[in-house]
Amino acid sequence: MQQFAFRRDAVDARQSLQAAKIALRAVSGPDRIADDYDVTGKLDFRDFTFSRLDLYNLARANRPDIRAAEAGRERAQADNNLARANAWWDITPQLEYRKDGKFDSYGVGVSVPLRVFDRNQGEIARTLADARRVDATYQATIIQAQSEIDTAFGAMLTERQKVTLLSGTYVPKAQQARQTVEFAYRRGGASLLDFLDAQRSYRETSLDYVRSLGNYWTALYQLELAVGGSLIK
């Protein structure tokens, strides 16, 4: 039964691998990847060094939605400043030259429009309301981005803790227990059931480590998506 369980897990793993390769080929483009291809590389652990504040700053610099919201806020503020500037009088200097027979005359003047009631109040109010609306949209975009980062960052920290505990403590202990029981079994000091139980515990612990490692990288990629850029080279 233990041998059947091992073979069943191997068959299920090969099927999951094939399904993942088909999904990857569909996302990347069927014309860009051959039908029969293989994935190279190792599923190893690489630690993460960015802080939460670093992730916020990276998101502000990289995410297109935040950059578009910042540009909209700056444009709305510029429109409001222009509307306020148009409320002031435009003073226009004037120069005049006239030649009358043998006499030349020069003149200097200033043109000032007299605005008593029209101080561009309507345009100022409109641009101010638009600037407030755009600023609220910008703040909402920032909050949404930070929420996505916090969620992905928390998931990544959780999976990193699992990977660290499994690789540093539980997998070595399970491996050592299996080797000890196997040594005793070969010399008649342990039963076959004891050896199979130690083998099963080691296999389950190793599978938990591989799953946690995969979940760690998935959470890390989700964090890169929330930030809008690559975090680990």
C-alpha positions as CSV (number, residue, x, y, z in Angstrom):
1,M,0.0,0.0,0.0
2,Q,2.9,2.4,0.7
3,Q,4.4,1.6,-2.7
4,F,1.1,2.3,-4.3
5,A,0.8,5.6,-2.5
6,F,4.3,6.6,-3.7
7,R,3.5,5.7,-7.3
8,R,0.1,7.4,-7.2
9,D,1.7,10.6,-6.0
10,A,4.3,10.4,-8.7
11,V,1.6,9.9,-11.4
12,D,-0.5,12.8,-10.0
13,A,2.6,15.0,-9.9
14,R,3.4,14.2,-13.6
15,Q,-0.2,15.0,-14.5
16,S,0.0,18.3,-12.7
17,L,3.2,19.2,-14.4
18,Q,1.8,18.5,-17.8
19,A,-1.3,20.6,-17.1
20,A,0.9,23.5,-15.8
21,K,3.1,23.3,-19.0
22,I,-0.1,23.4,-21.2
23,A,-1.3,26.5,-19.3
24,L,2.1,28.2,-19.5
25,R,2.2,27.6,-23.3
26,A,-1.3,29.0,-23.7
27,V,-0.5,32.1,-21.7
28,S,2.9,32.7,-23.5
29,G,1.4,32.0,-26.9
30,P,1.2,28.6,-28.6
31,D,3.1,29.9,-31.6
32,R,6.1,30.9,-29.5
33,I,6.7,27.7,-27.6
34,A,7.0,24.2,-29.1
35,D,4.5,21.5,-28.2
36,D,7.1,19.3,-26.5
37,Y,9.2,21.5,-24.2
38,D,10.7,21.3,-20.8
39,V,11.2,23.7,-17.9
40,T,14.7,24.0,-16.6
41,G,16.0,25.5,-13.3
42,K,15.8,24.7,-9.7
43,L,13.0,25.5,-7.2
44,D,15.3,26.9,-4.6
45,F,14.8,29.4,-1.8
46,R,16.0,33.0,-2.1
47,D,15.4,35.4,0.7
48,F,13.5,38.7,0.4
49,T,15.1,41.9,1.7
50,F,12.7,44.7,0.9
51,S,10.7,46.4,3.7
52,R,7.1,47.5,3.5
53,L,8.1,51.1,3.0
54,D,10.4,50.1,0.2
55,L,7.6,48.3,-1.5
56,Y,5.3,51.4,-1.2
57,N,8.0,53.6,-2.8
58,L,8.6,51.1,-5.6
59,A,4.8,51.0,-6.3
60,R,4.7,54.8,-6.5
61,A,7.5,54.7,-9.0
62,N,6.5,51.7,-11.1
63,R,2.7,51.2,-11.1
64,P,1.0,52.8,-14.2
65,D,-2.2,53.5,-12.3
66,I,-0.4,55.5,-9.6
67,R,1.7,57.4,-12.1
68,A,-1.4,58.3,-14.2
69,A,-3.2,59.4,-11.0
70,E,-0.2,61.6,-10.1
71,A,-0.2,63.2,-13.5
72,G,-3.9,63.9,-13.3
73,R,-3.5,65.5,-9.9
74,E,-0.7,67.8,-11.2
75,R,-2.7,68.8,-14.2
76,A,-5.8,69.6,-12.1
77,Q,-3.6,71.7,-9.8
78,A,-2.1,73.5,-12.7
79,D,-5.6,74.3,-14.1
80,N,-6.6,75.7,-10.7
81,N,-3.5,77.9,-10.5
82,L,-4.2,79.2,-14.0
83,A,-7.8,80.1,-13.1
84,R,-6.5,82.0,-10.0
85,A,-4.0,83.8,-12.1
86,N,-6.6,84.8,-14.6
87,A,-8.6,86.5,-11.8
88,W,-5.9,89.3,-11.6
89,W,-5.8,92.3,-13.9
90,D,-3.6,92.2,-17.0
91,I,-1.5,95.3,-17.1
92,T,-0.4,96.1,-20.6
93,P,2.3,98.7,-21.2
94,Q,1.9,100.9,-24.3
95,L,4.5,103.0,-26.3
96,E,3.5,105.6,-28.9
97,Y,5.5,107.6,-31.5
98,R,4.0,110.3,-33.8
99,K,5.6,112.5,-36.4
100,D,3.7,115.7,-37.2
101,G,5.5,117.8,-39.7
102,K,8.8,118.8,-38.2
103,F,7.9,117.6,-34.7
104,D,8.3,114.2,-33.2
105,S,6.2,113.1,-30.2
106,Y,6.5,110.2,-28.0
107,G,4.0,108.7,-25.6
108,V,4.0,106.1,-22.8
109,G,0.9,104.6,-21.3
110,V,-0.5,101.7,-19.3
111,S,-3.7,99.7,-20.1
112,V,-5.5,98.3,-17.1
113,P,-8.9,96.5,-17.4
114,L,-11.3,97.4,-14.6
115,R,-12.9,94.2,-13.2
116,V,-15.4,95.0,-10.6
117,F,-17.5,91.8,-10.4
118,D,-15.7,89.4,-12.7
119,R,-12.9,87.8,-10.8
120,N,-13.1,84.5,-12.6
121,Q,-14.9,83.0,-9.6
122,G,-16.8,80.4,-11.6
123,E,-13.7,78.9,-13.2
124,I,-11.8,79.0,-9.9
125,A,-14.6,77.0,-8.2
126,R,-14.8,74.5,-11.1
127,T,-11.1,73.8,-11.2
128,L,-10.9,73.6,-7.4
129,A,-13.7,71.0,-7.3
130,D,-12.0,69.1,-10.1
131,A,-8.6,69.2,-8.3
132,R,-10.3,67.8,-5.1
133,R,-12.0,65.1,-7.1
134,V,-8.7,64.1,-8.8
135,D,-6.9,64.2,-5.5
136,A,-9.5,61.9,-3.9
137,T,-9.0,59.5,-6.9
138,Y,-5.3,59.6,-6.4
139,Q,-5.6,58.8,-2.6
140,A,-8.0,55.9,-3.4
141,T,-5.4,54.5,-5.9
142,I,-2.7,54.8,-3.3
143,I,-4.8,53.0,-0.7
144,Q,-5.8,50.2,-3.1
145,A,-2.1,49.7,-4.1
146,Q,-1.0,49.6,-0.5
147,S,-3.8,47.2,0.4
148,E,-2.6,44.8,-2.4
149,I,1.0,45.1,-1.3
150,D,0.0,44.4,2.4
151,T,-1.9,41.3,1.4
152,A,0.8,39.9,-0.8
153,F,3.5,40.9,1.6
154,G,1.7,39.1,4.5
155,A,1.3,36.0,2.4
156,M,4.9,36.0,1.4
157,L,6.1,36.4,5.0
158,T,3.9,33.5,6.1
159,E,5.2,31.2,3.4
160,R,8.7,32.2,4.1
161,Q,8.3,31.3,7.7
162,K,7.0,27.9,6.7
163,V,9.8,27.3,4.3
164,T,12.4,28.3,6.9
165,L,11.0,26.1,9.6
166,L,10.7,23.1,7.3
167,S,14.1,23.4,5.7
168,G,15.9,24.3,8.9
169,T,14.1,22.0,11.4
170,Y,11.5,19.5,10.3
171,V,12.9,18.1,7.1
172,P,16.4,17.4,8.6
173,K,14.8,15.8,11.7
174,A,12.5,13.6,9.5
175,Q,15.4,12.6,7.4
176,Q,17.5,11.8,10.4
177,A,14.7,9.8,11.9
178,R,14.3,7.8,8.7
179,Q,18.0,7.1,8.5
180,T,18.0,6.0,12.1
181,V,15.0,3.7,11.8
182,E,16.4,2.3,8.5
183,F,19.7,1.5,10.2
184,A,17.9,-0.3,13.0
185,Y,15.7,-2.1,10.6
186,R,18.6,-3.4,8.5
187,R,20.1,-4.9,11.7
188,G,16.9,-6.3,13.1
189,G,16.3,-3.6,15.7
190,A,13.1,-2.2,14.2
191,S,10.1,-3.6,12.4
192,L,9.2,-3.1,8.8
193,L,6.1,-1.1,9.9
194,D,8.4,1.3,11.9
195,F,10.6,1.8,8.8
196,L,7.6,2.4,6.6
197,D,6.2,4.9,9.1
198,A,9.5,6.8,9.2
199,Q,9.6,6.8,5.4
200,R,6.1,8.1,5.1
201,S,6.8,10.9,7.6
202,Y,9.9,11.9,5.7
203,R,8.0,11.9,2.4
204,E,5.1,14.0,3.8
205,T,7.5,16.5,5.4
206,S,9.4,16.8,2.1
207,L,6.2,17.3,0.2
208,D,5.1,20.0,2.6
209,Y,8.5,21.7,2.1
210,V,8.1,21.7,-1.7
211,R,4.6,22.9,-1.5
212,S,5.5,25.7,0.8
213,L,8.4,26.7,-1.4
214,G,6.1,26.8,-4.4
215,N,3.6,28.9,-2.4
216,Y,6.4,31.2,-1.3
217,W,7.4,31.9,-5.0
218,T,3.7,32.4,-5.9
219,A,3.3,34.9,-3.1
220,L,6.5,36.6,-4.2
221,Y,5.2,36.9,-7.8
222,Q,1.9,38.3,-6.5
223,L,3.9,40.9,-4.6
224,E,5.8,41.8,-7.7
225,L,2.5,42.2,-9.5
226,A,1.3,44.5,-6.7
227,V,4.5,46.6,-6.8
228,G,4.6,46.7,-10.6
229,G,8.2,45.5,-11.0
230,S,10.7,42.8,-10.4
231,L,12.0,42.3,-6.8
232,I,14.5,39.4,-7.1
233,K,17.0,39.3,-10.0
